[in-house]
Amino acid sequence: MKKKIVELVNICKTYPLGNREVKALKNISLTIERGEFMSIAGPSGSGKTTALNMIGCIDIPTSGLVRINGQSTTELSDDEQTELRHKTIGFIFQSFNLIPVLNVYENIEFPLFLDKRFNRDDREWINYLLEEVGLSEWAKHKPNELSGGQRQRVAVARALVTRPEIILADEPTANLDSVTGDKIISLMSKINKEFKT
C-alpha cells in the first residue's frame, strides 16, 4: 500500500472582495500518494493555484483539513510550516523566480544555504542535477543569459536540491513555447520516476 503524502479534506477557501466573499475552493477533497504524478486542470480562476498554496503551506483554508505526511498543517506554527515547506516541498513557479545576481549553480544551491548546511555530497548532488537538466555547461551563467526553457530547468533543479518528497509546479510551462513546454513536462515525469517525488 502506498503512503498518503498529501490529503485535502473538505477544503474551503473564501477571500473578501469589497463587500462580498469569493469562494476560491468549495469542499475540495484530494489524496496524493508518494510517487504519484498528477496535474490539476481547470479554467483561470477555478482555484488551482489556491489548492497548490494549501498543499504548499503558503495559505491556510477557511475550513477543512490539510495533511502532509499525516500531519495537519493548520495545527503548525508559522515556523513549523516554514520548516515543513523547506524540508518536504519543492516549488516550481511559472515565472521561474531565479535570483538575477546569482549564476545557475548558485541559484540551485541557494535553498541549501537557507537550511544552513552545505557539504561535499551537496556539491555532487548539484552537479548531478545540472547534468540531469542538461545545464552543466551553463553553470556559471546568469539567468538573463538563458532562454526561458533553460531558466525553467534551473527552477526544476532548484526545486529538487533539498530532496523534497513533494514537488509543486504552478503552470510551469505557461511562459514557454509548446516544444520547450513538452520537454519540461517530460523532464518532470522522468524526475518523478527516478526520485519518487
Summary of the structure (lengths in Angstrom):
residues: 197
radius of gyration: 17.4
end to end distance: 16.5
largest distance: 55.4
contacts: 561
relative contact order: 0.14
helix: 42%
strand: 23%
